[in-house]
Amino acid sequence: MAFRCLAIRRDGAVEHVELNRPDMRNALDDVVVRELTWWADSVAADSSIRAVVLSGAGPAFCAGADVRWMARVVEYTPEENLEDADNVARMFLALDRLRVPVIGRVQGAALGGGAGLCAVCDVVVAADDAVFGFTEVKLGIVPAVIAPFVLAKIGRSAARELFLTGTRFTAERAREIGLVHAVVPRGELDGTVEGYLREVLTSGPEAVAAAKALIPEVARRGPADAITLTSETIARLRVSKEGQEGLRAFLEKRKAGWVPPP
């Protein structure tokens, strides 16, 4: 598929996907939604990819919904609105379900759907001057399709404040509530992202995927209900080819076979 709104680059086992509409502050529209969904489906089928970096070209990460898209939506029938919203929800779900770690590189504005993209990233590195907001109520709508992913990241208390007021907030506030994990000067964004990538690539790829899958499963259970799942998971990984290699490498004081050369 030839992308109109995304710039894709491979660097070894890392896929870089950049929202590439800098003139529109990388705002989302139906084309971006379609392309991100297709891209996520293709990545899910590619076992050679071990990590993804999601970024935005130009001064902003993603400023929310494209005004021109919103102008069309105003004229949609209820059925067309439902289909459109469902497509957006499925895009976020496809991104959230990727097996590999997704690292968000955020500068400038991350508003509305842009903040939602942060919520489906596993790690978010933000510039210290980045601005976030779930600003939908300012337009008389709500952050509905991103709500499941945002609530999983920031919890009900922060969502009550930020969804209901639509207020914009700083990168440091985003870090405090768990939407962002590292806040650095803009010139240190790439170096910080590379540091996270090094940690991912020196970890067992199957173990990383299993850890990512384990988190939502355990989160919806109580400790007693999770015993069977957690016991079976660690037992299975201990006897797996990767688990055996990792444990033996540790005992033999050598690098595991999946660690890339320096």
Summary of the structure (lengths in Angstrom):
residues: 262
radius of gyration: 19.3
end to end distance: 33.4
largest distance: 66.0
contacts: 817
relative contact order: 0.10
helix: 53%
strand: 16%
